[in-house]
Amino acid sequence: MDAARLIADRMGLVDSSGIRKVFDLARSLRNPINLSIGQPDFDVPELVKAAAIHAIETGRNKYTVTQGIQELRDEVLALEREQTGIRHDAVLITSGVSGAMVLSFMALVNPGDRVAIPDPYFVMYKHLCRLVGGEPIYVDTYPDFQLTAERLEQAGAGDAKLLMLNSPSNPTGQIVPGESLAEIAEWARRNGVFIVSDEIYRVFCYDEPFRSIASHTDDVLLLNGFSKSSAMTGWRLGYAIGPAPIIEEMKKLQQFSFVCAPSMVQHAGVTALHVPADPHVLAYRAKRDLLYEGLKARFNLQRPQGAFYAFVEAPGGDGDAFCRKAVARSLLIIPGSVFSERRSHFRISFAAEDRVIEEGVEVLCSLA
């Protein structure tokens, strides 16, 4: 039997992640200068490791209830009430924020529903939307990468069912300011658009305090997790907070897919919520400055305000071609076309040792 004939048509809507291709390439190079990986270069805090080990050794290894252990849900809700002002009570612990996204798209998007996606975007938004039969509406935010109500209106996003909001942003490192959040919330209210707010990079804000759109509207599903703030990328722990009917449907889907988030990781997550990330944020602010100051004279780029990425215009306007040149010099960066309907930029991650950032800047400037 020809196995290729068995593959569902929907799989043709999804290309293998350009990021994963770079990861595969990294394994084939000797000592690459790796500024591609979107994960912290620091390790999981020792207290969190100890909490996970204690959970394993004391038998917390079986399934939990689908929605997650009560202690973690209570702690998460208290934290989000304090930091974002969200007023919903329903919480679902998920297998990473990626798991929460899968569940939310499946629960909310019918075939033919339109989903407003600011461009540039996190890679999953576009492909998840298409997998469930949705229609992406790309909202152009070039050249400053700021989402505004005016740009949403210009893109014809008023008839969208959902708006995907990611601030601080992967891949641009930009943050939606408070006044724009208020205007976007009012625009969404007028047009009946529900907001999914992906806040996984929230802790990494370098120039001003974080602000959440959840403080401006109740028509929001808030997603957050532990991968970036606690470096728990491989532990797969996230959560969703939102209107109870939506969380209930996501819980139902989780019951028949992920079942529950890893049990010992949930117990460790309670500890992780109380381990401050301030020293890492200060270190990453310095890394941001190191990268930006090194590139600004040779490249056109916006100064990153948060997360740990810079989205840089490629000399000649072809990010794909520029990344190939960089790979020839053993420098790994991600083509902007992975994150955008344009191919004019490339993404750099400064979640790396200062020495690696300096080496990368030297190669980039020589290529420019």
C-alpha positions as CSV (number, residue, x, y, z in Angstrom):
1,M,0.0,0.0,0.0
2,D,1.2,3.5,-0.8
3,A,1.3,5.2,2.6
4,A,1.4,8.7,1.0
5,R,-2.1,8.1,-0.3
6,L,-3.4,7.6,3.2
7,I,-2.4,11.1,4.4
8,A,-5.2,13.5,5.1
9,D,-5.6,16.4,2.8
10,R,-5.3,18.9,5.6
11,M,-1.7,18.0,6.0
12,G,-1.0,19.7,2.7
13,L,-1.9,23.0,4.4
14,V,1.1,22.8,6.8
15,D,4.8,23.0,5.9
16,S,7.4,21.6,8.3
17,S,8.5,24.4,10.6
18,G,11.3,26.4,9.2
19,I,12.6,26.7,12.8
20,R,12.8,22.9,13.1
21,K,14.7,22.8,9.8
22,V,17.3,25.1,11.3
23,F,17.5,23.0,14.4
24,D,18.2,20.0,12.2
25,L,20.8,22.0,10.4
26,A,22.5,23.0,13.7
27,R,23.1,19.3,14.4
28,S,25.1,18.9,11.2
29,L,27.4,21.9,11.8
30,R,30.4,21.9,14.0
31,N,30.3,24.6,16.6
32,P,27.7,26.9,14.9
33,I,27.0,30.4,16.2
34,N,23.4,29.6,17.1
35,L,21.1,32.6,17.4
36,S,18.1,30.7,16.2
37,I,16.7,28.9,19.2
38,G,13.8,30.5,21.0
39,Q,14.5,29.1,24.5
40,P,16.3,30.6,27.5
41,D,20.0,29.8,27.8
42,F,19.7,29.5,31.6
43,D,18.5,26.4,33.3
44,V,15.4,25.5,35.3
45,P,15.8,26.9,38.9
46,E,17.1,24.5,41.4
47,L,14.1,24.9,43.7
48,V,11.8,23.8,40.8
49,K,14.0,20.8,39.9
50,A,13.9,19.8,43.6
51,A,10.1,20.1,43.6
52,A,9.7,17.9,40.5
53,I,12.1,15.3,42.0
54,H,10.1,15.3,45.3
55,A,6.9,14.9,43.4
56,I,8.3,11.9,41.5
57,E,9.7,10.3,44.7
58,T,6.5,10.8,46.6
59,G,4.3,9.1,44.0
60,R,2.9,12.1,42.1
61,N,3.3,10.2,38.9
62,K,-0.2,9.2,37.9
63,Y,-2.9,11.1,35.9
64,T,-4.3,14.2,37.5
65,V,-7.8,15.5,36.8
66,T,-8.0,16.8,33.3
67,Q,-8.2,20.5,34.3
68,G,-5.1,20.2,36.5
69,I,-4.4,20.0,40.2
70,Q,-6.4,22.4,42.4
71,E,-3.4,24.0,44.1
72,L,-1.8,25.0,40.8
73,R,-5.1,26.4,39.4
74,D,-5.6,28.4,42.5
75,E,-2.1,29.8,42.4
76,V,-2.2,30.6,38.7
77,L,-5.6,32.4,39.1
78,A,-4.3,34.5,42.0
79,L,-1.2,35.5,40.0
80,E,-3.1,36.5,37.0
81,R,-5.7,38.5,38.9
82,E,-2.8,40.4,40.4
83,Q,-0.7,40.9,37.2
84,T,-3.4,41.3,34.6
85,G,-6.7,42.1,36.3
86,I,-8.5,39.3,34.5
87,R,-11.9,38.7,36.1
88,H,-12.6,35.1,34.9
89,D,-12.5,32.2,37.3
90,A,-12.2,29.2,34.9
91,V,-8.6,27.8,34.6
92,L,-7.3,24.9,32.6
93,I,-3.7,23.6,33.1
94,T,-2.4,22.5,29.7
95,S,0.6,20.8,28.1
96,G,2.4,24.0,27.3
97,V,0.9,27.1,25.8
98,S,1.2,25.3,22.5
99,G,-1.3,22.7,23.8
100,A,-3.6,25.5,25.0
101,M,-3.5,27.0,21.5
102,V,-4.4,23.7,19.9
103,L,-7.4,23.3,22.2
104,S,-8.5,26.9,21.8
105,F,-8.5,26.7,18.0
106,M,-10.3,23.4,18.0
107,A,-12.9,24.7,20.5
108,L,-13.5,28.1,18.8
109,V,-12.9,28.0,15.1
110,N,-15.4,26.6,12.6
111,P,-14.5,25.9,9.0
112,G,-14.8,29.3,7.2
113,D,-14.4,31.4,10.4
114,R,-11.9,34.2,10.0
115,V,-9.0,34.8,12.4
116,A,-7.2,38.1,12.6
117,I,-3.4,37.4,12.8
118,P,-1.0,40.3,13.1
119,D,1.9,39.9,10.6
120,P,4.6,39.0,11.6
121,Y,3.2,36.2,13.7
122,F,4.2,33.2,15.8
123,V,4.4,30.3,13.5
124,M,1.6,28.2,15.0
125,Y,-1.2,30.7,14.6
126,K,-1.4,30.5,10.8
127,H,-1.1,26.7,10.6
128,L,-3.5,25.9,13.4
129,C,-6.1,28.2,11.9
130,R,-5.8,26.5,8.5
131,L,-5.8,23.0,10.0
132,V,-9.2,23.6,11.6
133,G,-10.6,25.1,8.4
134,G,-10.3,28.8,9.4
135,E,-9.3,31.7,7.2
136,P,-6.4,33.8,8.4
137,I,-6.7,37.6,8.0
138,Y,-3.2,39.0,8.0
139,V,-2.9,42.4,9.7
140,D,0.2,44.1,8.3
141,T,2.2,45.8,11.1
142,Y,5.3,46.7,9.1
143,P,7.6,48.6,9.5
144,D,7.3,49.2,13.3
145,F,5.5,46.0,14.1
146,Q,2.9,47.7,16.3
147,L,-0.7,46.4,16.2
148,T,-3.3,49.2,16.3
149,A,-7.1,49.4,16.0
150,E,-6.5,51.4,12.8
151,R,-4.5,48.7,11.2
152,L,-7.1,46.1,12.2
153,E,-9.7,48.2,10.5
154,Q,-7.6,48.7,7.4
155,A,-7.1,44.9,7.1
156,G,-10.8,44.3,7.2
157,A,-10.5,42.3,10.4
158,G,-13.9,43.5,11.8
159,D,-15.6,40.4,10.6
160,A,-13.1,38.1,12.2
161,K,-14.3,35.7,15.0
162,L,-10.9,35.8,16.8
163,L,-7.9,38.1,17.1
164,M,-4.6,36.5,18.0
165,L,-2.6,38.9,20.2
166,N,1.0,38.2,21.2
167,S,2.7,40.8,23.3
168,P,5.6,40.8,23.9
169,S,5.9,39.4,20.4
170,N,7.7,36.4,18.9
171,P,9.3,37.2,16.4
172,T,9.5,41.0,16.6
173,G,10.2,41.6,20.3
174,Q,7.7,44.5,20.3
175,I,5.1,45.3,23.0
176,V,1.7,46.7,22.4
177,P,1.5,49.9,24.6
178,G,-1.3,50.4,27.1
179,E,-3.2,53.0,25.1
180,S,-3.2,50.8,22.0
181,L,-4.5,47.9,24.1
182,A,-7.4,50.0,25.2
183,E,-8.2,51.0,21.7
184,I,-7.9,47.4,20.4
185,A,-10.2,46.2,23.2
186,E,-12.8,48.8,22.2
187,W,-12.5,48.0,18.5
188,A,-13.0,44.3,19.3
189,R,-16.1,45.1,21.5
190,R,-17.7,47.1,18.7
191,N,-17.1,44.4,16.1
192,G,-17.8,41.3,18.3
193,V,-14.3,39.9,18.0
194,F,-13.0,37.6,20.7
195,I,-9.3,38.0,21.7
196,V,-6.9,35.2,22.4
197,S,-3.9,36.8,24.3
198,D,-0.7,34.8,24.1
199,E,1.4,36.2,27.0
200,I,4.2,33.6,27.3
201,Y,6.9,36.2,27.1
202,R,5.3,38.5,29.7
203,V,8.1,38.4,32.2
204,F,10.6,39.7,29.6
205,C,9.7,43.4,29.4
206,Y,12.7,45.7,29.4
207,D,11.6,49.3,29.4
208,E,8.2,49.5,31.0
209,P,5.9,47.3,33.1
210,F,3.8,44.7,31.3
211,R,0.2,45.5,30.5
212,S,-2.4,42.9,29.5
213,I,-5.5,43.4,27.4
214,A,-7.3,41.4,30.0
215,S,-7.4,44.6,32.1
216,H,-9.5,46.2,29.3
217,T,-12.0,43.5,28.4
218,D,-13.7,40.2,29.6
219,D,-13.9,39.0,26.0
220,V,-10.5,37.4,26.2
221,L,-8.8,34.0,26.6
222,L,-5.5,34.4,28.3
223,L,-2.7,32.0,27.7
224,N,0.6,31.8,29.7
225,G,3.1,29.2,30.8
226,F,6.4,28.3,32.3
227,S,8.7,27.7,29.3
228,K,10.2,31.1,29.1
229,S,10.1,32.5,32.6
230,S,11.4,29.3,34.3
231,A,13.2,27.8,31.3
232,M,10.9,24.8,31.5
233,T,10.6,24.4,27.7
234,G,10.8,20.6,27.7
235,W,8.5,20.2,30.7
236,R,5.4,21.3,28.8
237,L,3.3,23.3,31.3
238,G,1.0,26.1,30.5
239,Y,-2.5,27.3,31.3
240,A,-5.6,29.1,29.9
241,I,-8.0,31.4,31.8
242,G,-11.2,32.6,30.2
243,P,-15.0,32.4,30.0
244,A,-16.2,29.2,31.7
245,P,-18.1,27.8,28.6
246,I,-14.9,28.1,26.5
247,I,-12.7,26.5,29.2
248,E,-15.2,23.7,29.7
249,E,-15.0,22.8,26.0
250,M,-11.2,23.0,26.0
251,K,-11.2,20.7,29.0
252,K,-13.4,18.2,27.1
253,L,-11.0,18.2,24.2
254,Q,-8.0,17.8,26.5
255,Q,-9.7,14.8,28.1
256,F,-9.6,13.1,24.6
257,S,-6.2,14.3,23.5
258,F,-3.5,15.4,26.0
259,V,-5.5,13.9,29.0
260,C,-3.6,16.2,31.4
261,A,-0.4,18.1,31.7
262,P,2.5,16.0,33.2
263,S,1.6,15.4,36.8
264,M,5.0,15.9,38.5
265,V,5.5,19.1,36.4
266,Q,2.2,20.5,37.7
267,H,3.5,20.1,41.3
268,A,6.8,21.7,40.4
269,G,4.8,24.6,38.7
270,V,3.5,25.6,42.1
271,T,7.0,26.3,43.2
272,A,8.0,27.9,39.9
273,L,5.4,30.6,40.3
274,H,7.2,31.8,43.4
275,V,10.8,31.9,42.0
276,P,11.5,35.4,40.7
277,A,12.9,35.7,37.2
278,D,14.3,39.3,37.8
279,P,18.0,38.4,37.5
280,H,17.4,36.7,34.2
281,V,15.3,39.7,32.9
282,L,18.2,42.1,33.8
283,A,20.7,39.8,32.0
284,Y,18.5,39.6,29.0
285,R,18.0,43.4,28.9
286,A,21.8,43.6,28.7
287,K,21.8,41.0,25.9
288,R,19.2,43.0,24.0
289,D,21.4,46.1,24.3
290,L,24.5,44.2,23.2
291,L,22.7,42.9,20.1
292,Y,20.9,46.2,19.2
293,E,23.9,48.4,19.6
294,G,26.0,46.0,17.6
295,L,23.6,46.0,14.6
296,K,21.9,49.4,14.5
297,A,24.6,51.1,12.4
298,R,24.5,48.4,9.6
299,F,20.9,47.1,9.7
300,N,17.4,48.5,9.8
301,L,15.8,47.1,12.9
302,Q,13.4,48.1,15.7
303,R,14.8,48.0,19.2
304,P,13.3,45.0,20.9
305,Q,11.1,45.9,23.9
306,G,10.5,42.4,25.2
307,A,10.8,38.7,24.6
308,F,14.3,37.8,23.4
309,Y,14.1,38.3,19.6
310,A,15.0,41.0,17.1
311,F,13.3,41.1,13.7
312,V,15.8,42.6,11.3
313,E,15.5,43.8,7.7
314,A,17.8,41.8,5.4
315,P,20.2,43.7,3.1
316,G,18.7,43.5,-0.3
317,G,15.3,42.7,1.1
318,D,15.6,38.9,0.8
319,G,15.7,37.3,4.2
320,D,15.8,33.8,2.9
321,A,18.9,34.5,0.8
322,F,20.6,36.3,3.6
323,C,20.0,33.4,6.0
324,R,21.7,31.1,3.5
325,K,24.7,33.4,3.4
326,A,24.8,33.3,7.2
327,V,24.6,29.5,7.3
328,A,27.7,29.4,5.0
329,R,29.5,31.3,7.8
330,S,28.1,28.9,10.5
331,L,25.7,31.4,11.8
332,L,22.1,30.1,12.4
333,I,19.3,32.6,12.2
334,I,15.7,32.1,11.1
335,P,14.3,33.5,7.8
336,G,11.5,36.0,8.4
337,S,9.3,34.2,5.9
338,V,8.7,31.5,8.6
339,F,6.8,34.2,10.6
340,S,5.3,36.4,7.9
341,E,3.7,36.7,4.5
342,R,6.8,38.7,3.5
343,R,10.4,37.4,3.1
344,S,12.2,40.7,3.7
345,H,13.5,40.1,7.3
346,F,15.2,37.5,9.5
347,R,14.8,36.7,13.2
348,I,17.6,36.6,15.7
349,S,17.3,35.2,19.2
350,F,19.5,36.8,21.8
351,A,18.8,34.0,24.3
352,A,22.5,33.0,24.2
353,E,25.7,33.6,25.9
354,D,27.2,37.1,25.4
355,R,30.1,35.6,23.6
356,V,27.8,34.0,21.1
357,I,25.9,37.2,20.5
358,E,29.2,39.1,19.9
359,E,30.3,36.5,17.4
360,G,27.0,36.6,15.6
361,V,27.0,40.4,15.4
362,E,30.5,40.3,13.9
363,V,29.4,37.8,11.2
364,L,26.2,39.7,10.5
365,C,28.0,43.1,10.1
366,S,30.6,41.5,7.8
367,L,27.8,40.1,5.6
368,A,26.1,43.5,5.5
